[in-house]
Amino acid sequence: LRRQRQMCIRDRSTTIIMSKKLAEEYWEKNLKYLLILLSIWFTVSFGFGILLIDELNQIKIGGFKLGFWFAQQGSIYVFVILIFIYIGLMNRLDKKYHPKK
């Protein structure tokens, strides 16, 4: 019998043993989540706040131009929302790949 390679992942006070294949799947999904969420943030902060500011400034909400709002506040709000989305995604991913204690 061949021994399957295993990786140790330290989770707070518990060490969890998982196969190399599972660990690679876990990190692949983690990186996928990061790339998607950072792409959204880049689009909102750079795209809406800098590149599309002239088009968005034609729209006013609450007396403020929308492009100005995205440049000053919108990207920060979106970033905070994306942090909570990432937390939820990682909690779900951890439950899927880590056995119950």
Secondary structure, DSSP 8 states (H G I E B T S, - for coil): -----EEEEEETTEEEEEEHHHHHHHHHHHHHHHHHHHHHHHIIIIIIIIITHHHHTTSEETTEEHHHHIIIIIHHHHHHHHHHHHHHHHHHHHHHHS---
